[in-house]
Amino acid sequence: MERWQNVNRVPAPAIIPTYGPLSGMRVLLTGSIVAAPFAASLLAEYGAEVIHVERPKVGDPYRNQAPIIMAGDSEEKPFVLAGPEVPASQKVSTGWIQEGRNKLSLTLEVNMKIPEAREIFLSLIKNCDVWMENMVWTEKLGITDAMLFEVNPKLVIAHVSGFGRPQFGGVPEECDRPSYDPVGQAEGGYMFINGFPEPSPPSHATSFINDYLTASFCVNAILMALRHAEKTGEGQAVDVAQIETMSKILNDSFVNYFQLGTVKQRAGNKVPIFQPGNLYKTKDGYLYLGAFGPAVYNRALNAMGIDTEKFPYTLAGCSTEAINSEIGIQLNAEIEHWMVSRTSKEGQEQLKKKKVPCAIPQTIADLAASEHYC
């Protein structure tokens, strides 16, 4: 009998405080960078106890993601950038502060060919409700879903990857590919439609939007699988792939392709199917205005002092054809003139009074100073 078989489950939480709707859940994470760790952070924010396993002497690569900061020497500069000469114990990655939060950490070489590592890993599996991983090649480490279900029949296994796992379908050679956020955006169809029309190239969304969305889908899948385990006593394995996440947020692209044979193209900031819907230049910056539907359209034009009888919605704003018609082009010129004649704040205030959806693009400094956010 192996030692892990004599291990009794310790009720969760064992170390962290009790809080939130997921209190009592324990999650084992053997994932790195953003998608899987962020999913685990979300579960932790709801009360789950998360154990993050990192490789000995290596750790999560995100620990070394620039910029790296250290304690400053004054109230004016509580933190400063840290150079390579500063010991690791005295500095930390800002990315790691964001994505490594709310987790208990330990180091372990997750390789079932190492007897001690096998005992520790399976003991953790026995004590957890969820195992999340994005290691891709787990079979090479001696880990299979079937093996883990024997250890913990109610376990929920979440496989997070770029291209999915072969046991869930797909081409095995494709499933074996490594991936990062922009790779998933490109292969999932998102990058092609993001950006400005040709000859401008496709563009990837920054801030790892693919990883964060994949994490959200992962949390959703985990909670559904946990519900199944609660009702049936049977665990499940879920497959969460970056490319599927991206293909899920392409709006009506697939429907238009299969029903009409059309391939959605990049349109930049301008909405191609109604107006006003664009990021407009103002006297001192930019203001986004979106007016979808006749009621909001009329409110928007009234707020800007534009005659709705001269520019009726059906002729100037309701479709691609209307936007590109002579009267639609004239309306766009009127809106652009109105926008550039005032500051972003002035334009926003006038539009807000008429309940017209609009927004000034905010910097992180703007958000940090916002009374509404903070």
Contacts in CASP RR format, 6 or more apart in sequence:
PFRMAT RR
TARGET T0000
AUTHOR 0000-0000-0000
METHOD contacts of the structure
MODEL  1
MERWQNVNRVPAPAIIPTYGPLSGMRVLLTGSIVAAPFAASLLAEYGAEV
IHVERPKVGDPYRNQAPIIMAGDSEEKPFVLAGPEVPASQKVSTGWIQEG
RNKLSLTLEVNMKIPEAREIFLSLIKNCDVWMENMVWTEKLGITDAMLFE
VNPKLVIAHVSGFGRPQFGGVPEECDRPSYDPVGQAEGGYMFINGFPEPS
PPSHATSFINDYLTASFCVNAILMALRHAEKTGEGQAVDVAQIETMSKIL
NDSFVNYFQLGTVKQRAGNKVPIFQPGNLYKTKDGYLYLGAFGPAVYNRA
LNAMGIDTEKFPYTLAGCSTEAINSEIGIQLNAEIEHWMVSRTSKEGQEQ
LKKKKVPCAIPQTIADLAASEHYC
2 118 0 8 1.000
2 119 0 8 1.000
2 122 0 8 1.000
3 119 0 8 1.000
3 123 0 8 1.000
4 118 0 8 1.000
4 119 0 8 1.000
4 122 0 8 1.000
4 123 0 8 1.000
4 126 0 8 1.000
4 151 0 8 1.000
7 123 0 8 1.000
7 126 0 8 1.000
7 127 0 8 1.000
9 126 0 8 1.000
9 127 0 8 1.000
10 127 0 8 1.000
11 24 0 8 1.000
12 23 0 8 1.000
12 24 0 8 1.000
12 25 0 8 1.000
12 26 0 8 1.000
12 48 0 8 1.000
12 49 0 8 1.000
12 129 0 8 1.000
13 23 0 8 1.000
13 24 0 8 1.000
13 26 0 8 1.000
13 47 0 8 1.000
13 49 0 8 1.000
14 26 0 8 1.000
14 49 0 8 1.000
15 49 0 8 1.000
15 104 0 8 1.000
16 47 0 8 1.000
16 49 0 8 1.000
16 104 0 8 1.000
18 24 0 8 1.000
19 47 0 8 1.000
20 46 0 8 1.000
20 47 0 8 1.000
21 46 0 8 1.000
21 47 0 8 1.000
22 43 0 8 1.000
22 46 0 8 1.000
22 47 0 8 1.000
22 48 0 8 1.000
23 47 0 8 1.000
23 48 0 8 1.000
24 47 0 8 1.000
24 48 0 8 1.000
24 49 0 8 1.000
25 43 0 8 1.000
25 47 0 8 1.000
25 48 0 8 1.000
25 49 0 8 1.000
25 129 0 8 1.000
25 130 0 8 1.000
25 226 0 8 1.000
26 48 0 8 1.000
26 49 0 8 1.000
26 50 0 8 1.000
26 51 0 8 1.000
26 127 0 8 1.000
26 128 0 8 1.000
26 129 0 8 1.000
26 130 0 8 1.000
27 40 0 8 1.000
27 43 0 8 1.000
27 44 0 8 1.000
27 48 0 8 1.000
27 49 0 8 1.000
27 50 0 8 1.000
27 51 0 8 1.000
27 128 0 8 1.000
27 129 0 8 1.000
27 130 0 8 1.000
27 131 0 8 1.000
27 132 0 8 1.000
28 51 0 8 1.000
28 53 0 8 1.000
28 124 0 8 1.000
28 125 0 8 1.000
28 128 0 8 1.000
28 130 0 8 1.000
28 131 0 8 1.000
28 132 0 8 1.000
29 36 0 8 1.000
29 37 0 8 1.000
29 40 0 8 1.000
29 50 0 8 1.000
29 51 0 8 1.000
29 52 0 8 1.000
29 53 0 8 1.000
29 103 0 8 1.000
29 131 0 8 1.000
29 132 0 8 1.000
29 133 0 8 1.000
30 53 0 8 1.000
30 110 0 8 1.000
30 131 0 8 1.000
30 132 0 8 1.000
30 133 0 8 1.000
30 134 0 8 1.000
30 135 0 8 1.000
31 37 0 8 1.000
31 52 0 8 1.000
31 53 0 8 1.000
31 60 0 8 1.000
31 132 0 8 1.000
31 133 0 8 1.000
31 134 0 8 1.000
31 135 0 8 1.000
31 160 0 8 1.000
32 54 0 8 1.000
32 59 0 8 1.000
32 60 0 8 1.000
32 61 0 8 1.000
32 62 0 8 1.000
32 134 0 8 1.000
33 60 0 8 1.000
33 61 0 8 1.000
33 62 0 8 1.000
33 99 0 8 1.000
33 134 0 8 1.000
33 180 0 8 1.000
33 211 0 8 1.000
34 62 0 8 1.000
34 99 0 8 1.000
34 181 0 8 1.000
34 208 0 8 1.000
34 211 0 8 1.000
34 212 0 8 1.000
34 215 0 8 1.000
35 134 0 8 1.000
35 160 0 8 1.000
35 181 0 8 1.000
35 210 0 8 1.000
35 211 0 8 1.000
35 212 0 8 1.000
35 214 0 8 1.000
35 215 0 8 1.000
35 218 0 8 1.000
35 240 0 8 1.000
35 242 0 8 1.000
36 132 0 8 1.000
36 133 0 8 1.000
36 134 0 8 1.000
36 158 0 8 1.000
36 160 0 8 1.000
36 215 0 8 1.000
36 218 0 8 1.000
37 52 0 8 1.000
37 60 0 8 1.000
37 62 0 8 1.000
37 99 0 8 1.000
37 100 0 8 1.000
37 103 0 8 1.000
38 99 0 8 1.000
38 211 0 8 1.000
38 212 0 8 1.000
38 215 0 8 1.000
39 132 0 8 1.000
39 158 0 8 1.000
39 160 0 8 1.000
39 214 0 8 1.000
39 215 0 8 1.000
39 216 0 8 1.000
39 218 0 8 1.000
39 219 0 8 1.000
39 222 0 8 1.000
40 48 0 8 1.000
40 50 0 8 1.000
40 52 0 8 1.000
40 103 0 8 1.000
40 132 0 8 1.000
41 50 0 8 1.000
41 99 0 8 1.000
41 100 0 8 1.000
41 101 0 8 1.000
41 102 0 8 1.000
41 103 0 8 1.000
42 215 0 8 1.000
42 216 0 8 1.000
42 219 0 8 1.000
43 50 0 8 1.000
43 130 0 8 1.000
43 219 0 8 1.000
43 222 0 8 1.000
44 50 0 8 1.000
44 101 0 8 1.000
44 102 0 8 1.000
44 103 0 8 1.000
45 102 0 8 1.000
48 130 0 8 1.000
49 104 0 8 1.000
50 102 0 8 1.000
50 103 0 8 1.000
50 104 0 8 1.000
51 103 0 8 1.000
51 104 0 8 1.000
51 105 0 8 1.000
51 106 0 8 1.000
51 124 0 8 1.000
51 128 0 8 1.000
52 60 0 8 1.000
52 100 0 8 1.000
52 103 0 8 1.000
52 104 0 8 1.000
52 105 0 8 1.000
52 106 0 8 1.000
53 105 0 8 1.000
53 106 0 8 1.000
53 107 0 8 1.000
53 108 0 8 1.000
53 110 0 8 1.000
53 121 0 8 1.000
53 124 0 8 1.000
54 60 0 8 1.000
54 105 0 8 1.000
54 106 0 8 1.000
54 107 0 8 1.000
54 108 0 8 1.000
55 107 0 8 1.000
55 108 0 8 1.000
55 109 0 8 1.000
55 110 0 8 1.000
56 107 0 8 1.000
56 108 0 8 1.000
56 109 0 8 1.000
57 107 0 8 1.000
59 107 0 8 1.000
60 96 0 8 1.000
60 100 0 8 1.000
62 93 0 8 1.000
62 95 0 8 1.000
62 96 0 8 1.000
62 99 0 8 1.000
62 100 0 8 1.000
63 92 0 8 1.000
63 93 0 8 1.000
63 96 0 8 1.000
64 93 0 8 1.000
65 93 0 8 1.000
65 94 0 8 1.000
65 95 0 8 1.000
65 96 0 8 1.000
66 93 0 8 1.000
67 81 0 8 1.000
67 93 0 8 1.000
67 94 0 8 1.000
68 81 0 8 1.000
68 82 0 8 1.000
68 83 0 8 1.000
68 86 0 8 1.000
68 91 0 8 1.000
68 92 0 8 1.000
68 93 0 8 1.000
68 94 0 8 1.000
69 79 0 8 1.000
69 80 0 8 1.000
69 81 0 8 1.000
69 82 0 8 1.000
69 91 0 8 1.000
69 92 0 8 1.000
69 93 0 8 1.000
69 94 0 8 1.000
70 79 0 8 1.000
70 80 0 8 1.000
70 81 0 8 1.000
70 82 0 8 1.000
70 83 0 8 1.000
70 86 0 8 1.000
70 90 0 8 1.000
70 91 0 8 1.000
70 92 0 8 1.000
71 78 0 8 1.000
71 79 0 8 1.000
71 80 0 8 1.000
71 90 0 8 1.000
72 78 0 8 1.000
72 79 0 8 1.000
72 80 0 8 1.000
82 90 0 8 1.000
82 91 0 8 1.000
83 91 0 8 1.000
108 117 0 8 1.000
108 120 0 8 1.000
108 121 0 8 1.000
109 117 0 8 1.000
110 117 0 8 1.000
110 121 0 8 1.000
110 135 0 8 1.000
110 141 0 8 1.000
110 143 0 8 1.000
111 117 0 8 1.000
111 118 0 8 1.000
111 141 0 8 1.000
111 142 0 8 1.000
112 118 0 8 1.000
112 121 0 8 1.000
112 141 0 8 1.000
112 142 0 8 1.000
112 143 0 8 1.000
113 141 0 8 1.000
113 142 0 8 1.000
121 143 0 8 1.000
122 151 0 8 1.000
125 131 0 8 1.000
125 148 0 8 1.000
125 151 0 8 1.000
125 152 0 8 1.000
125 155 0 8 1.000
126 151 0 8 1.000
126 152 0 8 1.000
128 152 0 8 1.000
128 155 0 8 1.000
129 154 0 8 1.000
129 155 0 8 1.000
129 156 0 8 1.000
129 226 0 8 1.000
129 229 0 8 1.000
130 155 0 8 1.000
130 156 0 8 1.000
130 157 0 8 1.000
130 158 0 8 1.000
130 222 0 8 1.000
130 226 0 8 1.000
131 148 0 8 1.000
131 155 0 8 1.000
131 156 0 8 1.000
131 157 0 8 1.000
131 158 0 8 1.000
132 158 0 8 1.000
132 160 0 8 1.000
132 218 0 8 1.000
132 222 0 8 1.000
133 157 0 8 1.000
133 158 0 8 1.000
133 159 0 8 1.000
133 160 0 8 1.000
134 159 0 8 1.000
134 160 0 8 1.000
134 161 0 8 1.000
135 141 0 8 1.000
136 161 0 8 1.000
136 176 0 8 1.000
136 178 0 8 1.000
137 176 0 8 1.000
138 144 0 8 1.000
145 157 0 8 1.000
145 167 0 8 1.000
145 237 0 8 1.000
148 155 0 8 1.000
148 157 0 8 1.000
149 155 0 8 1.000
149 235 0 8 1.000
153 233 0 8 1.000
153 234 0 8 1.000
153 235 0 8 1.000
154 229 0 8 1.000
154 233 0 8 1.000
154 234 0 8 1.000
154 235 0 8 1.000
155 229 0 8 1.000
155 235 0 8 1.000
156 222 0 8 1.000
156 225 0 8 1.000
156 226 0 8 1.000
156 229 0 8 1.000
156 235 0 8 1.000
156 236 0 8 1.000
156 237 0 8 1.000
156 238 0 8 1.000
157 235 0 8 1.000
157 236 0 8 1.000
157 237 0 8 1.000
157 238 0 8 1.000
158 218 0 8 1.000
158 221 0 8 1.000
158 222 0 8 1.000
158 225 0 8 1.000
158 237 0 8 1.000
158 238 0 8 1.000
158 240 0 8 1.000
159 165 0 8 1.000
159 237 0 8 1.000
159 238 0 8 1.000
159 239 0 8 1.000
159 240 0 8 1.000
160 214 0 8 1.000
160 215 0 8 1.000
160 218 0 8 1.000
160 240 0 8 1.000
160 241 0 8 1.000
161 175 0 8 1.000
161 179 0 8 1.000
161 239 0 8 1.000
161 240 0 8 1.000
161 241 0 8 1.000
161 242 0 8 1.000
162 177 0 8 1.000
162 178 0 8 1.000
162 179 0 8 1.000
162 183 0 8 1.000
162 184 0 8 1.000
162 187 0 8 1.000
162 241 0 8 1.000
162 242 0 8 1.000
162 243 0 8 1.000
163 174 0 8 1.000
163 175 0 8 1.000
163 176 0 8 1.000
163 177 0 8 1.000
163 179 0 8 1.000
163 187 0 8 1.000
163 241 0 8 1.000
163 242 0 8 1.000
163 243 0 8 1.000
164 170 0 8 1.000
164 175 0 8 1.000
164 239 0 8 1.000
164 240 0 8 1.000
164 241 0 8 1.000
164 243 0 8 1.000
164 244 0 8 1.000
165 175 0 8 1.000
165 239 0 8 1.000
166 172 0 8 1.000
166 175 0 8 1.000
166 176 0 8 1.000
168 239 0 8 1.000
169 175 0 8 1.000
179 187 0 8 1.000
179 242 0 8 1.000
179 243 0 8 1.000
181 204 0 8 1.000
181 208 0 8 1.000
181 209 0 8 1.000
181 210 0 8 1.000
181 211 0 8 1.000
181 242 0 8 1.000
182 191 0 8 1.000
182 204 0 8 1.000
182 210 0 8 1.000
183 242 0 8 1.000
184 190 0 8 1.000
184 210 0 8 1.000
184 242 0 8 1.000
184 243 0 8 1.000
184 246 0 8 1.000
185 191 0 8 1.000
185 194 0 8 1.000
185 204 0 8 1.000
185 205 0 8 1.000
185 209 0 8 1.000
185 210 0 8 1.000
185 242 0 8 1.000
185 246 0 8 1.000
186 192 0 8 1.000
186 202 0 8 1.000
186 204 0 8 1.000
187 242 0 8 1.000
187 243 0 8 1.000
187 246 0 8 1.000
188 242 0 8 1.000
188 243 0 8 1.000
188 244 0 8 1.000
188 246 0 8 1.000
188 247 0 8 1.000
189 243 0 8 1.000
189 246 0 8 1.000
189 247 0 8 1.000
189 250 0 8 1.000
190 204 0 8 1.000
190 205 0 8 1.000
190 210 0 8 1.000
190 246 0 8 1.000
190 247 0 8 1.000
190 249 0 8 1.000
190 250 0 8 1.000
191 202 0 8 1.000
191 203 0 8 1.000
191 204 0 8 1.000
192 202 0 8 1.000
192 266 0 8 1.000
193 202 0 8 1.000
193 250 0 8 1.000
193 253 0 8 1.000
193 264 0 8 1.000
193 265 0 8 1.000
193 266 0 8 1.000
194 202 0 8 1.000
194 203 0 8 1.000
194 204 0 8 1.000
194 205 0 8 1.000
194 266 0 8 1.000
195 202 0 8 1.000
195 203 0 8 1.000
195 266 0 8 1.000
195 268 0 8 1.000
196 203 0 8 1.000
196 266 0 8 1.000
196 267 0 8 1.000
196 268 0 8 1.000
197 265 0 8 1.000
197 266 0 8 1.000
197 267 0 8 1.000
197 268 0 8 1.000
198 265 0 8 1.000
198 266 0 8 1.000
200 266 0 8 1.000
202 266 0 8 1.000
210 242 0 8 1.000
210 245 0 8 1.000
210 246 0 8 1.000
211 242 0 8 1.000
213 245 0 8 1.000
213 246 0 8 1.000
213 249 0 8 1.000
214 240 0 8 1.000
214 241 0 8 1.000
214 242 0 8 1.000
214 245 0 8 1.000
217 240 0 8 1.000
217 244 0 8 1.000
217 245 0 8 1.000
217 248 0 8 1.000
218 238 0 8 1.000
218 240 0 8 1.000
221 238 0 8 1.000
221 240 0 8 1.000
222 238 0 8 1.000
224 238 0 8 1.000
225 235 0 8 1.000
225 236 0 8 1.000
225 238 0 8 1.000
228 234 0 8 1.000
228 235 0 8 1.000
228 236 0 8 1.000
229 235 0 8 1.000
229 236 0 8 1.000
247 254 0 8 1.000
250 264 0 8 1.000
251 264 0 8 1.000
253 263 0 8 1.000
253 264 0 8 1.000
256 262 0 8 1.000
256 264 0 8 1.000
257 263 0 8 1.000
257 264 0 8 1.000
269 278 0 8 1.000
269 279 0 8 1.000
269 288 0 8 1.000
270 277 0 8 1.000
270 278 0 8 1.000
271 277 0 8 1.000
271 278 0 8 1.000
271 290 0 8 1.000
271 292 0 8 1.000
272 320 0 8 1.000
272 323 0 8 1.000
273 319 0 8 1.000
273 320 0 8 1.000
273 323 0 8 1.000
274 291 0 8 1.000
274 292 0 8 1.000
274 293 0 8 1.000
274 297 0 8 1.000
274 317 0 8 1.000
274 318 0 8 1.000
274 319 0 8 1.000
274 323 0 8 1.000
275 291 0 8 1.000
275 316 0 8 1.000
275 317 0 8 1.000
275 322 0 8 1.000
275 323 0 8 1.000
275 328 0 8 1.000
275 331 0 8 1.000
275 332 0 8 1.000
275 335 0 8 1.000
276 289 0 8 1.000
276 290 0 8 1.000
276 291 0 8 1.000
276 297 0 8 1.000
276 300 0 8 1.000
276 317 0 8 1.000
276 331 0 8 1.000
276 332 0 8 1.000
276 335 0 8 1.000
277 288 0 8 1.000
277 289 0 8 1.000
277 290 0 8 1.000
277 291 0 8 1.000
277 292 0 8 1.000
278 288 0 8 1.000
278 289 0 8 1.000
278 290 0 8 1.000
278 335 0 8 1.000
279 286 0 8 1.000
279 287 0 8 1.000
279 288 0 8 1.000
279 361 0 8 1.000
280 286 0 8 1.000
280 287 0 8 1.000
280 288 0 8 1.000
280 289 0 8 1.000
280 335 0 8 1.000
280 336 0 8 1.000
280 339 0 8 1.000
280 340 0 8 1.000
281 336 0 8 1.000
281 339 0 8 1.000
281 340 0 8 1.000
282 339 0 8 1.000
282 340 0 8 1.000
282 342 0 8 1.000
282 343 0 8 1.000
282 344 0 8 1.000
282 347 0 8 1.000
283 340 0 8 1.000
283 341 0 8 1.000
283 342 0 8 1.000
283 343 0 8 1.000
283 344 0 8 1.000
283 346 0 8 1.000
284 343 0 8 1.000
284 344 0 8 1.000
285 343 0 8 1.000
285 344 0 8 1.000
286 344 0 8 1.000
286 360 0 8 1.000
286 361 0 8 1.000
287 339 0 8 1.000
287 344 0 8 1.000
287 347 0 8 1.000
287 348 0 8 1.000
287 358 0 8 1.000
287 359 0 8 1.000
287 360 0 8 1.000
288 358 0 8 1.000
288 359 0 8 1.000
288 360 0 8 1.000
288 361 0 8 1.000
289 300 0 8 1.000
289 335 0 8 1.000
289 339 0 8 1.000
289 351 0 8 1.000
289 356 0 8 1.000
289 357 0 8 1.000
289 358 0 8 1.000
290 296 0 8 1.000
290 300 0 8 1.000
290 356 0 8 1.000
290 357 0 8 1.000
290 358 0 8 1.000
291 297 0 8 1.000
291 299 0 8 1.000
291 300 0 8 1.000
291 356 0 8 1.000
291 357 0 8 1.000
293 313 0 8 1.000
293 318 0 8 1.000
294 313 0 8 1.000
294 314 0 8 1.000
294 318 0 8 1.000
296 356 0 8 1.000
296 357 0 8 1.000
297 308 0 8 1.000
297 313 0 8 1.000
297 317 0 8 1.000
297 318 0 8 1.000
298 308 0 8 1.000
298 313 0 8 1.000
299 354 0 8 1.000
299 355 0 8 1.000
299 356 0 8 1.000
300 351 0 8 1.000
300 354 0 8 1.000
300 356 0 8 1.000
301 307 0 8 1.000
301 308 0 8 1.000
301 311 0 8 1.000
302 308 0 8 1.000
302 354 0 8 1.000
303 350 0 8 1.000
303 351 0 8 1.000
303 353 0 8 1.000
303 354 0 8 1.000
303 356 0 8 1.000
304 334 0 8 1.000
304 335 0 8 1.000
304 338 0 8 1.000
304 350 0 8 1.000
304 351 0 8 1.000
305 338 0 8 1.000
306 331 0 8 1.000
306 334 0 8 1.000
306 335 0 8 1.000
306 338 0 8 1.000
311 317 0 8 1.000
311 327 0 8 1.000
311 328 0 8 1.000
311 330 0 8 1.000
311 331 0 8 1.000
311 334 0 8 1.000
314 322 0 8 1.000
315 322 0 8 1.000
315 325 0 8 1.000
315 327 0 8 1.000
315 328 0 8 1.000
316 322 0 8 1.000
316 323 0 8 1.000
316 325 0 8 1.000
316 327 0 8 1.000
316 328 0 8 1.000
316 330 0 8 1.000
316 331 0 8 1.000
317 323 0 8 1.000
317 328 0 8 1.000
317 331 0 8 1.000
322 328 0 8 1.000
323 329 0 8 1.000
323 332 0 8 1.000
339 347 0 8 1.000
342 350 0 8 1.000
344 360 0 8 1.000
345 360 0 8 1.000
347 358 0 8 1.000
348 358 0 8 1.000
348 359 0 8 1.000
348 360 0 8 1.000
351 358 0 8 1.000
352 358 0 8 1.000
362 370 0 8 1.000
367 373 0 8 1.000
368 374 0 8 1.000
END
